[in-house]
Amino acid sequence: MRIKEAVAQRIMDLCKERDIAINALGNISGVNPSTIYSMLNSKSQNPGVVSLQKICDGLEISIRDFFNDELFDNIEQEII
């Protein structure tokens, strides 16, 4: 799995765990929902760290907690 896919999956998993829609996540995190949607699909190949931090703040988790998931255990190298 690539990092972008893992980040998108983690956001979706956290929303599902908390029963939060993407629009609601945008409201509580201060990130435009269209930005979040672009992180979840192929439009954004490089999710911004500032947006990711805001999403974590909205979910009341640390960035460390965000990445502390088995999704990130076997990330493919992306050196080209």
N, C-alpha and C positions, 0 to 999 in steps of 0.2 A: 504494500500500500504506500502511496505517496503522501507526503506531509499535508498537502492541500486537501486530499480526500479524508485523511484522519481528522484534520481540524473541522471540516464540514460535518463529518459523522459525529464528532464529539459535541458540537453545538446542537445538532439534532437530538442526540441522546439526552443531553442536559435539559433541553426544552421538554422532551417527552417525560422525563423523570419528574419535572416540576409542573407538568400540564400547562405549559406556557406556549402560546402561538408566537410565530416569528415577529408579527407586528407588535405584540405585547413585549417581547424581548427588546425590540427597538425602543419602545417607550421607556422601559425601566433602565435601559443602558445608555440612552442618549445617542444611539447609533441609528441612522436612517435605515428603516427596514429594507430598502432597496440595496443598501450596502451589505446587509446581512444575507439577503437573497443571492447577491453576486458572489459572496463567499461560499455559499452552499452549492452553486452551480459552476459551470465552466467559465463564466465571465471573468472571475478573479483567479488568476493563477498564483497570486502571492498575497494572501490575507495580511492586511496591515496589523502590525503589533499594537498600535494605538487603539484601533477598533477592537482588537481581541481583548485588550486590557479593559476597555469600557464594557464589553460584553461580560467579562468576568466580574467586574464591579457590580453590574446589574444583577448578576446571578449570585452575588455575595460569596464568591470563591476567589482564591488567589490564582494567579497565572500558573503557579506550581501545581495547584490542585487540578487545574484544567489539563495540564500535560501528564499528570499522574494517573494514567489510564493505559491498559494493555494495548489500546489502539496504536500507541506510539512506541511499542516495544520493537517492532520489526519494520521500521520505516526504510524504504528503498533509498539508496544513495542517489542524489540527483545532480551529481557533477557531470557536466557535459563538456 
